């Protein structure tokens, strides 16, 4: 009966796709239908400002030092006394991120002492040449009113630029408010992009933690 098993074996294999044909598709019609991203999604970076317009980056280069992929390059410069750029003694004169090297681990966000760099919900960053993948300070830094900047190749009908306004969740997740004794205390500074964010809640009760700007 071995010849019969050899004959039925391939036929049984064809039954698998035939059974799947009767089921509906499990894929989404991307990019027309996009997945709702969680609050702590790791997307494209942005450099933030304080509500008064001053830059949060103080040029300390901690983000570049902690980056495991060596994709961040920062050069600090002394603040001009008559017109300071940031509240610190220095400011990020040069800031570059090579997105081809970035592994989106968010260690730069955790290392930043001023919450200057955060990760947004934007992840569509396809480029046609390698130079476009190096994001500079001009493209990463938001305007004085908090409006995010972006390079020309991100200006696509398939790209939802509103995703650049979201994404402080990971920074907030690594702040001291993650501990129960800090419940109800705002442990991060407001920014021109998101304003003053509410304190984390629900730590002591064990209930799900949902912020006002969460996606679900």
N, C-alpha and C positions, 0 to 999 in steps of 0.2 A: 504493500500500500504506500510505499515511499513515493512512487510516481504520482499518486493522488495528492499527497501532501505538497509535493513540489508544484502541482498544478493549482491547488487551492491557495497556496501561500500568497502569490501576487494578487489574487482576486480579493483576499481578505484585506490586503493593503489598500486596494482601491476603495474599499468600503469606508475608510476613514475620511477622505475628502468628500465622498458622497453624503456622509452624515453631516458634515460641516456646512454643506451647501444649503441645507434646510434651515440653518441658524442665521440670525441677523449678523451684520458686520459689527465688530468690536472696536474698530478704529474710529477716530474722530476725523471729520473733514477739515483738516488743517490746511491752510491758515484761516479758513472762514469760521471755524469753531475752534476756540482755544481753551486750553485747560485753565481753570481758576488756580492761581498760584497761592501757596501758603504765605503767611505773613513773613516768615523767616527765609524766604526764597533767596538763593544766591545768584544774583544777576549782575549786570554791568555796574561798575563803580560810579560814584559821584563824589565830588568834593563840595562840602557844605560851607555856608556862611552863617554868622549870627544874624538875628533879626535886624540889627543895626547896619548890616552890610559888610561887616568886617569878616575876613576869612578865618576859618577855624584852624586851618593848617598852620603850624608854627615851625615847619621845616626841621623837625627833630630827627627825621629819617628812621624812626623806629619801624614804620611799616615796611620800608625797604630792607631793614636788617632782619626782620622776622620772616619775610617771604620765603617759603621753601623752594619756589620756582625761580627766584631771582628775576622777577618780571617787573619790579618797581624800581625806578630811578628817581631820586629826590636830591635836590641841591637847595640848601637853606641860604638865606641872605638876611643880613641885619636890617631891622625895621628902620625906615627913615624917621627921625624924631619928630619932624614937623607934620608928617602925613603917614602914620603907621598903617600897615596893611592888615596886621593881625594883632591881637592883644599881647602876644608874647614879645620876646626880644628879637625873634627871627620870624621869617615867613617862607613858605615854599616857593622859591623863585623858579625852580624847574621841577615839574612833576610829570612823569611819564609812566604808563603801564602798557606793557606788551601783552595784548590779549591772546596772542598765539602761545605764550608760555603760561599764562595764568591758569591755575587749576581751580579757581573759585572756592578756596578753602575758608575764606573770611578771616584768616589770621591777621591780616592787616587791620581789619576792623577791630579786632580784639586788642591789638597792640596800641592803637591810636589813643593818646591820653586826652585829646580834646574832642573826640567823636567827629573829626573832620572828614574822614572817609567812611562811607557806608555803601552797602550794596543794594541796588534797586531791583525791580522785578523784570527789567528788560534783559532779554537774552539773545535776541535776534541781531547778530553782529557779523553777518557774512561779508567778506571783503573780496575784491578781485586782485588786489596786490598787497604785499606784505607791509608796505609803509602805512597803509590805511589801518592796520591792526594795532599800531602804536598810538594810543590815545594820549594826548598832551594835556597840560594844565588848562589850556583854553577850552578844550572839549569836555573836560571833566568838571570844571568849576561852574557852579550855578551863578546866575546873574544876581545883582544886589537884591532884587525882589524875590529871589528863590526860583526863578524859571530855569529849568535844566537846559544845558547846552548839549549839542550833539554834532557829530561830523556829518558831512553831506550824504554819505552812504547809508546813514540811518534814516534819512528822510524818504521813507518808502511807504506806499499805501498799505503794505502788509505789517508795518511796524506801529505798534500802539505806544506813542511817545508818552502817554499818561503813566505808563509803567515806570518812567523815570522819576515820577513824583512819589512813588511808593517804595517801601523797603527799608525802613529803619528798624524792622523787627529783630534782625539778627544783632544789631548793636545793643538793643534793649535787652535781648536775651542774655547777653554776656555782662550786663551791668550788675551792680550789687543788689538791685531790686529782685534778682532771682532768688535771693534768700528770704526766708519767711519773715525775719525780723525787719525787713525793709519794705514790707507790704504797705502800700499807700503813700510811699515816699518817692517823689520824682528824682531819679538818679541820673538823668541825662539833661543836657542843656538844650534849649529850644534852637531851632534853625530857621533860616529864612525860607527854606523849602517846605517844611512840614509844620512850622509854628511850634507852639508849646504842646508837647504830647502829654497825655494823661499818665498817671502812675499805673504800674502793673497791679493787678488785683487777683484775688482768688487763691493766693499761695497757701494760707493757713487752713482754709476750708476744704481744700482738695477739689474744688469745682473747676471746670474747664476755664482757662484764662483766655478771654477774648477782649481785644482792644477795639477802639472805635474805628481804627483804620485797617482792621484785619480783613483779609479776603475770605476767611472761612477756615 
